[in-house]
Amino acid sequence: MAKKEQKIDVEVKDISAGETQKFELWIKDSAFATITQISEQRFETQFASQIEPRHFKMLDDAINDALMEYNLHRGS
């Protein structure tokens, strides 16, 4: 039987330092991904469970990928 969809609040926290733009994605009280802008049109997403970061051209794409990864591997 399929589970009922649940609303999940995701918070994007700007943790930038200096000129480097950096964001953390939070659900409840835990951060599950970090996104860093590595050039003008290049973003990198890093998860605690991954060795290699993923690269994207847009911040929205990096956030969407992080949410898909979270939904795929979360234990509910």
N, C-alpha and C positions, 0 to 999 in steps of 0.2 A: 504494500500500500504506500502511496506517495505521501511524503510529509507535507504539512501545510507550510506555505511560504511564510517566512518571518521577516519582519522589518529589522534591518541592522543599521545602526547609526555609525557612519565612518567619519572620523575627524582627520583632516590634513593639517598637520602642524608645521609651520615654517621654522626651521631650526638653522637658518642660514648664518654663516660666519664669514664676515668680510665680503668679498665679491662672489664667493661660491654659494649658489642657491642650493639649498638642501631641505627636503621635506620628509616627515615621518607620517606614516599612515597608522592610525589607531582605531581599534574597535574595543569598546569597553575600556579596560585599564591596561591594555597591552599593545605595544607597537609591533606590527607584523611585517613592515617593509620600510626601506629607506630609499628615497629617490634623490639623485644628485644631478644637477645640470653640469655636464662636462664640457660643453661648448654652446655657442649661441642656439643651435638647433639640434642638440643631442642630450638625451637624458639617459641615466643608468639606474636600473632598479635592482636592489639587493635584498635578498631574504636571508634570514638566519639559516635556513635549511639548504641554501644553494651555495655552491662554490663559485660558479661563474655568474657575474651580473648580466642582466638583459639590457639591450640598448634600444632606444626609441627616438623618433624625431620630434614628438610632441609630448608635453607633460600629461595631457589627457589620456594618451595611449598608454603611457607608463602606469598611470593610476588604474585604468581599466584592466590592464594585464595583472597588476598586483591584486585587484579584487577577484579576478577569475582564479588566480593561483590560491588565494585564501579560501575561496568557496570550494575548490577542488580538494584541498588537503585538511580542512578543519574537521575536527572530530566532534560531531554532534549526535 
